[in-house]
Structures are given as structure tokens and as C-alpha cells.
């Protein structure tokens, strides 16, 4: 493991998803799941999200579209909240999911709109 990349990933992951979320993910990791948490932190958040080629807002927008198409509702809920943290507006999120409807199908967009509404409600309570 590259400690520098891991540390950069930990910082970005915490800033985007929130320290509470990341601390919970890391502290509840088991011997079985810890290698996945390390991989996600180092490579996903450190090596990729840590690159300078795209702004965090742009990365969030791309993630929303891809995760929506992949039908990963739990990750989508997490990344809708992260997108708001990274400055993506609710209007932009709506436009992303409308784009998903055209290129990936209406059912994917319907589910994404539903999940986004739930995530917005959660964000409004926080």
C-alpha cells in the first residue's frame, strides 16, 4: 500500500462523504472487508479522485450517471449526498438523471429520481 496515496484518499473521501460516514465504514470493517476498504480508500479516492484532471464536482456528476445506469441504489444515495457536498445542484442532478433516461432507460431514471428525493430529504434533515 502506498501510504501517501492512501492518506490523500482518506482526506478526499472524508471531505466528500463526511468524516462520520468514512469513520463508520473503516471502524466497522472486518478482517474480511478491511482489504476492500483499503482498496477503495487508496485507489478510488486517492489515485483517481485525487487526480487533478477533473474537479470533484465533475467527478460527482459522472458518478451519478454511471451509478444510476449500474442500478446501485445504496451507492447512488451516498453519491447524491456527496454530489451536493461537491457543489452539484439539485437542478444539475435532475438534468443528469434526465440524460440517463434517454441513454440508459426510463426505469433507471425513475429509480434515480426516487433515490435522489430520499437523499435530498435526508440532507435537509441534517
C-alpha positions, 0 to 999 in steps of 0.5 A: 500500500502506498501510504501517501496515496492512501492518506490523500484518499482518506482526506478526499473521501472524508471531505466528500462523504463526511468524516462520520460516514468514512469513520463508520465504514473503516471502524466497522470493517472486518478482517474480511472487508478491511482489504476492500476498504483499503482498496477503495480508500487508496485507489478510488479516492486517492489515485483517481479522485485525487487526480487533478484532471477533473474537479470533484464536482465533475467527478460527482456528476459522472458518478451519478450517471454511471451509478444510476445506469449500474442500478446501485441504489445504496451507492447512488444515495451516498453519491447524491449526498456527496454530489451536493457536498461537491457543489452539484445542484439539485437542478444539475442532478435532475438534468443528469438523471434526465440524460440517463433516461434517454441513454440508459432507460426510463426505469433507471431514471425513475429509480434515480429520481426516487433515490435522489428525493430520499437523499435530498430529504435526508440532507435537509434533515441534517 
